[in-house]
């Protein structure tokens, strides 16, 4: 211990001793004062009853108790201050910290067989994890993170599906443990983080946190490069992928592990980090020189990108590195005229504008459908891809080549249904007896091999029916394993013999040897259960009809129009809210929408999805015969209405403000024959703060005009749920519009510079409403003094009009006016006479307001309004034609 610490401890001991002395001294002084007070207050005069105390003694006792309590409280405060000071000295200026509780296992105990949970954050370095397998899938999580908790179940399911594979292992690392090596080594800004380690290569997963997406990603990185040994394999590979990347490497280069091949291999693995490349891109190599020569490969490591419409060579001026190869592939893939899936932005938690950027580029056709990554070539997706090939095939010499690719895609689509049927049968057969099925299929292979090959031929080419013609199950020979083998008898106890044969055929296809692996049925069943496939709806769904290029309705249509379409697909399992925003009912599995940002309209295919309906929908878009879809509250899902029920636009039973929608907008607001003025508030909904702040102002003004609701109506429309005509769209909301009766085209808006208050809104309405409403308001609000002043003013006005009429008549008689001049003066006389009549009627009405027998003022107000309209008509008729034309 150094000198400074010893000195601080000595100071501390001195302070404690001083505090104790002061406390003891205070207690002793308090007791002495109490004893002296008791001695001084001893009674000098003895009374007969000595037990009775005087009032002076009681007061002194209370004073002593008060002093004692004050000293005790002072001691407590002093002790607390001393303890705080001691804690501060011992903590070296830092606050005391409570140690974190020890980390707990994040995964269930039953998942330990599939997932190694390093919940302490130690011993999970990639080099240590790679000792157990070639590929390590590591999940870095935080126990408190909600996304980590949601992904936990999906990670377990994926790990269980790869349980029989020795080359893949799964590990979960708590990267939030305070004392863990993971937290001290890495800095993770978001959880969970999924990584794959393959030797020295580390790959980050940037896709959806779903089990089927993760398994699809792992299957890709397990076999990133394919070897093509024949021309047919090249055609099949180019038909399977939208972006087929091929490279030429001789056998000796592969054996020597040349640096070009290493970069190409790393590029194929790096592509898995981009979700938009996983499904649509594939990497392959060609090792035979004669095949490379046929494909125009010029040198070792030559890379070519094959798309259905073009072939692109990797630029020679670019460096041959994995990063540049991946970047080149991403650029070429993004600019291709194919179907693109909407994917999340890689490694970010912020909002992205990828969809908005795509929609602004060109009119976009969007397919909303559940995505099934483990089983591609879904019916609606495959049909759309084939239609895109037709749409962008403009040259006649390319029709045959593209047709062949589209027919291959059609074959994949038709085989998909049979594949799902086989997987479902595998789950039924292997639910209780996986080993029996494997042994049964292994023993029956030589009898079933021909049957499976013929059935496979029928699936590839549906016009063949050889599978149904040859039926091996009619044989009753006991040597046939389905009848003589005990394993086949046990396996056939749950399903029929025909279905058991259908289970064996996929196992023969998956097997690389002459026998069938015992784990193959379980593998097939696990993959089927893991996929987000609704087997019942998929298998019972009817065919879409037609075939590729069987009609020329949309062939080459993109080259004939300037507004050619782009095509994207949206997974409704993760982005279904986009359908709700468009007000589209998601009762069907597939929805097709065209978003035209240039014309600000959305078009929806109303017919059921089929090949012909899709072609007609695209053709109708280019013809301009489609009606735009408008967002309205009636089309929104029920949960949108439930959210807005708590915000009502009416108060009690008084329907002062009516809510309208986009469907009723024309009938409620744009009715030209209506005799009512309309005031409408364009709001952003109950969630919009500025709109909610002016609701009470709008209701107050509506209540002010309640006696005149026959002439004026108030509406409100939520523009976040209703798409109104573009003429009424404002740059900011809330906004108040006024639509006059029988002149809806002369609508006006409350100026932006005017504050939205009750007086300003009332003034805005009064300056634009019809004259009858003004007369009614004026007559109903005029006081006694107002009546007297208006009577005097009206009498003076009537006298002035009579003088003008007499002067005009004398002018005509004196000057003998004729022709146009006489006509103009005559119109002025008619206008002044009409004004005199109105003035006299108003004088009668105002004079009668002061009398006890007041008549119905509203009827007179209507009559005065009609007289005012007559005066306006006369005034407009008195203007010369050449003045109107020049104006």
C-alpha positions, 0 to 999 in steps of 0.5 A: 500500500502506497503513502497516499492510501495510508494518508487517506485512511488516517484522515478517515479514522480521524474524521470518524473519531471526531464525529464520535466525540461530537456525537457523545458530547451532544448527547451528554449536553442534552442529558445535563440540560434536561437534569438541570431543568428538572432540578430548577423546576422542583416545587418550593411549596409542598402540596398535599398531593406530591404526585401532581405536577405543575404546568411549568414542569409539563412545559419543561419536560416537553422542551427536554423531549424536543431537544432530545429528538432534535439531537437524535435527528442531527446524529442520524443526518451526520451519520448518513453524511459520513457514510456517503463520504466514506463510500465516495472515498473508497470508490475512487470517485466512481459510483457503486455498480451491481454486478450483472446476473450470470448469463442463462442458456438461450435455447431450449435443452432439447435443442442442444442436439442440433445447436451449440449454445455459447450463452456465456460468449466464450470459446466460440471463435470461428477457428474453434468452431471449424474444428467440428465441420467444414461449414459453421452457421453462427447466430450472434444474439442478445438475450433481450432482443426481440428479433433474436427471440423470434429467430430462435425457433426458426434457427432451431428448425433449420438446424434440425433439418441439417441434423444428418449432415456432418459438413454443417454445424450450428452455433449460437453465441451470446454477444451481449454477455458482459464478460464474454469474449464475443462482446470484447472482440466484436462490435455488433450494432444490431441483433441477431446476426447470422454468419457462415464460416467456410475456411477463411471466408466469412459470409453474412446473411442479409435475407429474411429471418425465416426458416425456409429463407435460411435453409435456402441460403445454406443450401446455396453456400454448400454447393456454390459452383456446378460443373457442366460436362455436356451441352444439355447440362449447359442449356439446363443450367441457363434455363434454370437461372436468370443470371447464369455465370459460366467460367472456363477452368481446365482440370489442371487449374482445378487441381493446382488451385489457381488464384483465378479459380480461388477468386471465382469461388470466393465470388460465388460465395460472396454473391450469397450475401446479396438476397437479390442474387441467391435465387436468380444467379448460379455459378458454374465451370466448364472444364472440357476444351471442346465445350469451352470452344463451343461456348466461345471461351478464349482463355483460362478464367474467362467469365461469361454471363448468360441471360435469356436476352443476351450474353455478357463477357467479364470486362478485361480492363477490370481486375480479376477479384472476387469483389469486382466480379460480384459487383459486376454481376449485381450491376448486370442483374439489376439492369436485366429485363427479368422478374426482380423480387423486393428484398430488404436492404442489406444490414440496415434497420433504417427505411429504404427507398428501393421500392420508391426508386423502382416505381419512379423509373418506369411503370411497374407491374407488381406480383403480390404472392407468397414466396416459396424459396425452397420450391421455386417455379411457383405457378404464378411466378413461373408464368409471369417469368415466361410472359416477361420473356414474350414481352421483351422478345422483339427480334424474330431470330430470337423467338425460337431460342427464347421459346425453348428457354420458356418451355424449359421453365414451363417443364420446371413449373409442371414438375414442381407439383409432382415434387410437392406430392412426392415430398408429402408422401415421404412425410406420410411414409416416414412419420413412423418407419423411416428405416423400413421405407429406406430398406424397402426401397433399397431392396426394390430398386432393381424392380422399380428403376424402370418404372421411376425412369418412365415416370420421370420422363412423363413429368418432364414431357407431360404428353407421354403416358408411359408411367400409367401404362406399365404397372409393376404392382399387378405382379403377385410374385412373392419374390417381388419385394413389395410383397415378400419383404417384411420392411415393405409390409411394415411400410405399406401398413400406413400408405398404399403400395402405389404411394410407397413406390412414388416415395421410393422414386425421389429417393433413387434420384437423390441417391448417388450410389446403388443403394438408398441412404437411410436418412434420405426419406427424413431429409426430404420430409424435413425440407417439406415441413420447413418450407412455407408451402400450403400443400393443400392449396398448391396441389388442388389449385387449377392449371393456369392454362396455355403455353409459352408463345402460343399467342402473339398478344404481348410478344415484342410489345415492349419495343412498340411502346415508350412506356414499357413495363418493369416487373417485380414480385413482392412476398406477401408473407413479409410485405403484405402491408403493401396490399393493405395500403393499396386497399386490396383485399388479400382473399386470393393468393396472387394479386397483380398491380400496375403502378404508373407513377408518371400518370399517378394511377394504380391499375389492378387485374380484376380477373383470376390469375391465369396466363391469358388474363395476365397477357390481356391485362398487360395489353390493356394497359398499353391500350389505355383501356384500364380504369384506375384503382382508387384507394377508399375506406370501403376497400380497406381491411377491417383492422383499419376501420377498427383503429379509426372507430375511437375517432368520431367526426360527430358529437353525440347525436348531432351529425354536424360533420359528415365523413365521406370517402373516395367512392362517395366523393363525387356524389357528396361534393361534386354534385352540380345540381345541388343547391347547398354550399359545401365546406370540406376539410382534408385531414390526415386522419386521427393519427395526424397531429396537425389535423387532430389539432384543428378538429375542434375548430372545424366542429365549432364552425359547423355548430355555428352554421347549424341553423342554416344546414339546409344551405351549407353542409360540412364534410371531412375526408381522410386523405390517408385512406381515400384517394381523391381526384388530383385537382383536390390534392394539396401540398400539405394538410389539413386544408379547408375547401369551399365549393359553392352551390351549382358552381363546383368548378369555382372552388377555393381554398383557405389561404395558407397565410390565414391562420385556421381559427374560428373567426378566420374560418367563419369569415372565409365561409361568409365571403363565399357563400350564397346571398340567401345565407348571408341575408339569413345570417344578417337578419338573424343577428341584427340587434335593435340599434342595428335595425334603426341604423339600417332603416335610416340607411335604407331610406337614404338609399331609396331616395338616392335611387329615385333621384337617379331614375328621374334623372335618367328618364329626363336624360332620355327625353331631353337628348332623344337617344336612339340605338345602342346608347338608348339601349344602354341607358334603358338597361341602367334604368332597369337595374336601378329600378330593380335595386329600388324594389329590393331596397324597399323590400329590405326596408319593409323587412327591417322595419318589421323586425322592430314590430311585435308582430314579426313575420317569417324572416327566412321567407323574406330572406329567400325573396331578397336573395332572388331579387339580388340574383336578378340585379346581378343578371341585369348588371352582367347583361348591361356590359357591352359585348366588346368589353366582355370579349376583351376581358 
